[in-house]
Amino acid sequence: MPPTDHHGSFLNRISIRRNQVVSMDINHEQELEGLELFQKHVSDRFIQLLPPQTPLPPIAGEEIPVVDTPETFLSIAWFRKLLDVYLCCESEFKAVLIIGRDATHFSKPPLDRLIPDHLDRTVKALDICNAITHGIELLRHWQRLAQIAVEALEQRPIVEGHVRRAKRALNTLLTSMMVDDKENNHQVGKSAERMWSMSRRGGGVVAPPTVKHNRTISGNPRSFSFCFSKSWSASKQIQAMSNNLVAPRGGEPTGLALPVYVMSSVLVLVMWTMVTAVPCQEKVGLGTHFQLPRHLGWAHPMIGLQEKIGEEWKKKEKKGTAGLLAEIQVIERVAQNLIEFTEVFEFPLGVEKEEEVAEQVMELAEICRGMEVGLGPLQLQVRELFHRMVRSRAEVLDVIDQVGKITTPVFY
């Protein structure tokens, strides 16, 4: 072969190699851009969840934004928005983690440790979703008891029979709210066998119970398709999820370790927030379990949200009340006021007192209507969250399984 051919072949190889390096640089830049966008989107979504006029933790050299959200903080509508935020973050995370990705990265450090840890948190989150679904049914029970009191006290004129009926319903309601969460949940489902979201023996998934809107409840709510043992604790489950949740160090933040950490943090925060609001079994000490690092910009709105909820939780935990859901706080307050009225009731009722009672009954009726409309969609969203996590976990496990087949040596 002439020397010029050798020279041309050598230049071609250099050109091909240069193109490969450029292509790798472009792919790396695109990956970094995707990671930055994911963090920004997480931050933007959680900013929209902060209560009105809540400043974010200060960021050096940046102006502190103030947020304003139309939903009542910790209301049913707010929690529906929270679950939407999680589902959006989860979809984007899955795209960053899997789509167009070399699957062999999953078998290399640090992902070979971080991804199994994240999947384990997902399993624990499935149990929490079951407990939350259970708690929403208890909220339905409370709403119906409040509605009985509303219907009794809306009668005119208010006579002693109406007052007795309202008093019985309100006493049952407040007693149920004050009962320890563990006892309440055990009574609700004490005849059912304990089932976990991930079966220890069969590996199958137990979905939350089907929502039935036209069922009436008297006394304790009827048993559901699952319950938890007395030793199960929502607080301990959150603590287990937050174990080993450590921000990436060194060169890891530029790789896939960071989005896995971000998504794990989002998962734990969302589950923690739901547990603080909805009646769940055993929540003592919940406010001390989960801390986010302040040096990460995307975490600032999440920290602000966590601190605000933590303050509210510490106030309510001392009183032993049922949770932070805004509607339940109103029901509890109005029910206590109406109980005081029923204890000193005398017929006929004075005009001033009748107007005062009518105002409180109207407030309670409005909350009952809101719960009647909102609890069904909220419960369906929890079900969607449950099934989304199951599907995503299966997809990641499938990728890991394929990587295992590729890296397994074949002996001839």
N, C-alpha and C positions, 0 to 999 in steps of 0.2 A: 504494500500500500504506500503511495507517495507521502512524503512528509507533510504536505499541505492537508491531506486527509486527517492525519493525526492531529494537526493543529486545529482543524475545524471540529473534530470530535471532542477535543478537550474544551473548546469554547462552548460547545453545546451543553456539555456536562455542567460547566460553570453557570450557564444561563439557567438550566433547569434547577440547579441548586439554589440560585438566587431567587427564582420564582417561588420555590418551596419555602424559603426563609421569609419572603414577603408575605406569602399566604399564611404562614404561622403567626407572623406579627399581626396581620389583619384579624385573624381569628381570636388572638389573645386580646386585642383591643375591643373587639365586639363582645367578648366574654366579660371584660371589665365593665363595659358600658351596660351590659345586661344586669350585672350584679349591682351597679350603682342605681339603676332604674328601679330594681326590685326593692332596695332599701328606701329609696325616695317614696315609692308608692306605699310601702308599709307605714312610713312616717305620716304621709298625707292622709291616709285613711284613718289613722288613730287620732290625728288632730281633730277630725270631724266628730269624734266621740267625746271629746273633753266637754265638761259642763261649761255653761256660759261664763265669760270673763275669767277663764282660768289661764294664768300665765304658764308658759313652759319653763322647765329648768333652764337657767342661763347658759348660753353658748358663747364662748369667747369670740369677740369681734362681730357678733351677729345681733340683730335687733330681736327682742323677745316678742313673738307674736301672741295675740290674744284671740281666742276662738269664741264663736257664738253659734250654738246649735239649737235648732227649733224644738227638738224632742226634750221632754222632761227627763232630767238625768235619772238613770236607773229605772225608768219606766218600761213597760212591755214594749212600746215602740222603740225605745233606745236599745233594748236587748236584741230586738229583731235586726236593728242596724248593726249591732256588734257581730252577730252571726253572719250577716252579709259580708262584713269586713273580713272575717276569718275565711269564708269560702273564696273570696276574691284573692286573698293572700295565698291560700293553698293552691289555687289554680296556677297562679304565676310562679310559685315556688316549684311546682312540678314541671313547668315548662323550663325553668332555669336548670333544674337538676337532671332532667332526662332527655329532653328534645335536643337532638344534634350533639349529644354528649358521647364521648368514648366511655363505654360502660366499664372498661377495665379499671377506671379510676376508682370504682366502688370497692375494689379489692385491695387498694393501696392506702397507706396511712395518709391523713387521719380519718378518711371516710370509712375505712373498714371497721372503725370503732364508733364514729359519730352516727352513721346511718342506722345501725342496729339499736343504738340508744334512742334515737328518734322514733323508730318503730315501736320500741317498748313503751315510750310515752304515749304513743297513739293507742296502744292496747289499754293502758290505764285510763285514757280519755274516753274510751268506749264505755267503760264501767261508769264513769261520771255522767255520760250522756244518759245512760239508763236511769241513774239516780235522779237526774234533772227531770226526765220524763215522768218519773214517779212523783216528784215534787210538784210538777205542774198539775197533775191530777188532784193533789192535795189542795192546791190553790183553787181549783174548780170547786172543791167541796166547801172551802171557806166562802167563796163568792156566792154559792147557793144559800148558805146559812145567812149571809148578809142580805141577800135578796128576800128571804123570808121576813126578816125584820123590817125591810123597806116596805113590803106589801102590807104588813100589819099596821105600821105607823102612818101609812098614806091614807088609811080609812078616816072618814069624817062622819060624825065626831069620833074622837079617839076615846074608846071606853076601856074598862079594865081588862076585858078579854083580849083586846088587841095588844095591850101593854104586856100581858102575861106571855102571849105568843112571841112577841118580839124579844122579851127578856130571856126566854128559854133559848131562842136561836142565838142571841148575842152571847149568852153565858157559854153555850157549847162552842161557839166560834173562838172566844177569847181563851177558853180552857185548852182547846186544841192548839192554839198558837203558842201558849206558854209551856205545853208539854215538851220535854226534852226531845230533840229531833230523833234520837235513836229509838226511844219508846214509840214515838208517833209512827215512824216508818215500820217498826216491827209489828205494831198493831194492824197497820194497813194491809200488810202482806204476810201475816204470821202463818197462814195455812199453806202457803206455797213453799216449794223447795227453793233453796238458794241456787241461783244460776248466775254465771259470769258471762260477760260479753264475749270472751274467748274461752270456749270450753276447754278445761284442762285435759280431758281425755280425747275428745273427738276433733278439737281444733276448729269446730264450726262456730258461726257467729249467731248470737241471739239478738234479734232486732228489738227495739223498744216496742211496747205494746201498742196495738192499733187504737187510734183515737176514736171515741164514740161520743158524739155530742148530745145525743138525746137520752142519755142514761140519767136517772134520778138517783140521788144518794141520800140515805137517812142514816144517822149515827156515823160510824166510821166509813170511809170509802171502801168499796168492795175490793177484794184481793185482785192483784194484777198478775200478769204472766211471769213476773220475776219478783224477787225481793233479795235483800242482803242479810247476811248473818249479823248478829249483834256486834261482832268484832270488827265489821267493816266500817271504815271511817273515811268520809270525804276529805277531811283535813289531812289525814295520813296519806291518802292517795295523791293529793296535790304535792305534799312534801316529797313523796317518792318520785313524782314527775320532775321536780326541780333538782333532785340529786344529780350530780355530775353535769349540770348545765353550766358550763364554763365558757366564757368568750374565747375565741381563737387567739393565739399569740404568734409572734414572729411573722413568718411569711404566709401563714395560713389565711389571713384576711383577704388575700387576693385570689384565693381558690374557692372551692366548693364548701369548705368548712364554714365559711361565714353565712351563706344562705341557709344551711342546715341549722346553725345556731339561731339565726333570726326566726326561722319558722318554728323551732322548738320553743323559743321564748313567746312567740305569738300564741302557740297552742296552750302553754301553761297559763299565760295571762287570761286568755278567754275562759278556760275551764275554771280558774280561780275566781274570776268575776261572776260567772254563772252560779258557782257554789255559794258565794256570799249573799246572793239575792234570792235564790229559790230554796225552799225547804229541802235539805239533804241530811243524810244521817251523819251525826257527829262532826261538828265544825269548830270545836274548841281550838283556839290557838291559830286559826287560819290566817290572821293578819301578819304573822311573823315568818312565813315560810318561803317567800319568793322575792328576790332582789335582783334588779337589773343594773348593769354597769352604766354609770353616768357619762363615761367618756365616749360613748358611741352615739353619734348624732341621731340615728334612726330610732333610738330607744327613748329619746326625751319625751315625746308625747305619751308613750306607754308608761313611763315613770310618773308623769303628771297624773295620768288616769289612775294608776295604782295607788299613789299617795292620797288622792282624793277619796277613793273607795276605802282605803285603809283607815282614814280618819272616821268615816261614817261607820265602818265595821266595829272599830273599838268602842264607839259610843253605844251601839246596839248590842254588842256582845256582853257588856256589863249588865244590861237589862234582861238578857236571855230571850230576846224576841226572835221572831221566826226568819228574818232575812231582810235584805235591803231593798227589795222591790218596792218602788214608789207607791204603787196601788195598795200594797199590803200595809204600808205605813199609814196611809189615809184611813183604810178600813179599821185598823187597830185604834187609831186616835178617835174616830167618830163613834166606834162601837163602845169605847169606854165612856164617852160623854153620854151616849144614849142609855147605857146601863145606869148611870147616876140618875138620869131622868126617870127611868122606870121604878127605881127604888123609892122615889119621893112622890110618885104620881098620885094626884087626887082629881076626882071628877066633880064638876066640869073643869076643863083646862082653861086657864086664863088666855086672853088674846096674845099678850106678849110672849108667854111661854110657848104657845102654839106656833107662833111665827119662828121662834128660836129652834124648836124641834123640827119644823117643816124645812128650815134651811139646812139643818144637818142631815135630814133624811134625803133631801134633794142631792146633797154632795155624795152621800153613800150610794144613792141610786145611779148617779153618773159614773162612779167608779165601777159599779157592778156591770153597767152596760159596756164600759170600756174593756173590762176583763172578759165578758162574754164574747166580745168581738175579737179581742187580741190573743187570748190564750190558745185558741185552736191553731192559728197560723204560727205562733211561736213554737208550739209543740211539733208541728210539721217541719219547721226549720231545724229543730233539734234532731228529728228523724233524718232529714236530709244530710245534716252534718255527720251523723253516725254512719250512714251508708257511704258518704263521700270518703270518709277516713278509711273505711273498710276497702273500698275500691282502690284508693291511692296506695294503701299499704300493700295490697296484692300486686299492683303494678310494679312497685319498687322491689318486692320480693321476687317477681318474675325476672327483672333485670339482673338481680344478684344471682339467681339460679342460672341464667344464661352465662354470666361471667364465670361461674363455677365450672360449667361444662367446657368453656373455652380453655380455661387454665388447667384443667385436669389432664395430666399426661396420659397418653394412650400407649399401652404396652402391646407389642406385637409378638 
